[in-house]
Amino acid sequence: MISSTLVQEITQLHADFCSALADSTRLILLYSLADGPRNVTELTQELGQPQPTISRHLKILRDRGLVVPTRQGTMVQYSLADNRVIEALDILRSIMRDGIQKRASFIEEVSL
């Protein structure tokens, strides 16, 4: 039987994190910030995307508690709120790669 606590935690997880991670630009932003704090201008140059796009994605990540803004004079530096998010993303990427390899192997076996 699934406990009500588990249901509540999964619901909150989905609301807080899954929706924030549902966009590849936001995932790339997180990986970029894993290398250290960056401001919007640096992220705009690094990702090759317009400043309003980067700012919108950072707002979503900030609202979900995945990044933390720190004001330094007129600039705002963004950093990861918790480095474990990168560990979690790496695990998910590994699972995805394994799945792709299994499907490729299956297709190769069927084709023979």
Secondary structure, DSSP 8 states (H G I E B T S, - for coil): ---HHHHHHHHHHIIIIITTTSSHHHHHHHHHHHTS-EEHHHHHHHHT--HHHHHHHHHHHHHTTSEEEEEETTEEEEEES-THHHHHHHHHHHHHHHHHHHHHHHHHHHH-
